[in-house]
Structures are given as C-alpha cells and as structure tokens.
Amino acid sequence: MNIQYAIADDVVYILEANPRASRTVPLVSKVTRIPLANIATQIIALGKTISDFPVLVECNLPHVAVKEAVFSFNRFPEVDPVLGP
C-alpha cells in the first residue's frame, strides 16, 4: 500500500492511497533489510503466504526512516514554497 500524507496544524491528511508498489519499495527494503519485492513476487506467483516469511512478523527496527520530498523552488520563483492541503 502506498499512502501519501500531509500534516497541517497537527492534523494528518491522507492525500492518496494506492494498492500498488511504488518507488518507495526499494527504500523501505533497504531500510528494513527485507526484500519486499521478492517476497511479494513469491506470494503472488508461487502462492506463498505472509506466514511463510517470519521476518515480516518479527521485524523490530531500532530506528526510524523518513523519505523527504525535495522540491526545486529555486527553479520556480513564482511558486509559494509554503505547502499545505
């Protein structure tokens, strides 16, 4: 599931939710050290289940990872760099 959020005035907004893999999957796989695309392929193509992959249940990360959006506002001077919903 790919979910995009925005936060304004301590309120969390869901901008978009898609039941698909995205460009974020490789990042999450690297951060968690879990080969998510490989596991998804085995579930879809080979009929395995999530319970066949104990690493998915036992994952306990000692850190938090954040993917930050980087906008090139210097290339668009007429655009307000303050974003919001």
VMD Tcl script that draws the C-alpha trace (Angstrom):
set ca {
  {0.00 0.00 0.00}
  {1.36 3.38 -0.98}
  {-0.03 6.19 1.19}
  {0.85 9.88 0.91}
  {0.24 12.17 3.88}
  {0.26 15.88 4.61}
  {0.28 17.46 8.06}
  {-1.11 20.92 8.79}
  {-1.89 22.38 12.21}
  {-1.33 18.99 13.86}
  {-3.94 17.37 11.61}
  {-2.86 14.46 9.38}
  {-4.45 14.36 5.93}
  {-4.32 11.38 3.57}
  {-3.61 12.77 0.13}
  {-3.57 9.50 -1.77}
  {-3.71 5.74 -1.10}
  {-2.88 3.17 -3.77}
  {-2.76 -0.64 -3.53}
  {0.44 -0.88 -5.56}
  {4.17 -0.88 -5.18}
  {5.89 2.43 -5.73}
  {9.37 3.86 -5.96}
  {9.38 3.81 -2.17}
  {9.53 -0.01 -2.03}
  {13.31 -0.14 -2.66}
  {13.85 2.46 0.07}
  {11.73 0.51 2.57}
  {13.50 -2.72 1.61}
  {16.88 -1.12 2.19}
  {15.88 0.47 5.50}
  {14.33 -2.74 6.86}
  {16.73 -5.16 5.12}
  {13.66 -7.11 3.97}
  {13.44 -7.95 0.23}
  {9.83 -6.79 -0.17}
  {9.61 -7.09 -3.97}
  {10.98 -10.63 -3.81}
  {8.54 -11.60 -1.06}
  {5.60 -10.04 -2.93}
  {6.57 -11.97 -6.06}
  {6.64 -15.24 -4.12}
  {3.23 -14.52 -2.61}
  {1.64 -13.56 -5.93}
  {3.33 -16.05 -8.26}
  {4.08 -19.02 -6.03}
  {1.08 -18.96 -3.70}
  {3.09 -18.43 -0.54}
  {1.52 -16.59 2.39}
  {2.77 -13.90 4.73}
  {3.19 -16.56 7.42}
  {5.87 -18.16 5.19}
  {8.03 -15.10 5.91}
  {8.61 -14.79 9.66}
  {10.80 -11.74 9.07}
  {7.63 -9.78 8.24}
  {6.12 -10.53 11.64}
  {9.29 -10.29 13.69}
  {10.59 -7.04 12.22}
  {11.56 -4.74 15.09}
  {13.61 -1.82 13.84}
  {15.90 0.10 16.19}
  {15.46 3.25 14.10}
  {13.01 5.39 12.16}
  {13.48 6.29 8.50}
  {11.88 9.19 6.66}
  {11.74 9.80 2.92}
  {11.81 13.54 2.46}
  {10.40 15.29 -0.56}
  {12.75 17.77 -2.18}
  {11.18 20.49 -4.28}
  {13.17 22.73 -6.62}
  {11.54 26.02 -5.66}
  {14.61 27.91 -6.84}
  {13.70 26.79 -10.37}
  {10.15 28.13 -9.97}
  {10.43 31.54 -8.26}
  {6.73 32.34 -8.78}
  {5.64 29.33 -6.68}
  {4.97 29.76 -2.96}
  {7.34 27.39 -1.10}
  {4.87 27.09 1.81}
  {2.93 23.91 1.10}
  {-0.35 22.85 2.61}
  {-3.55 20.92 1.96}
}
mol new
graphics top color blue
foreach p $ca { graphics top sphere $p radius 0.5 }
foreach p [lrange $ca 0 end-1] q [lrange $ca 1 end] { graphics top cylinder $p $q radius 0.2 }
display resetview
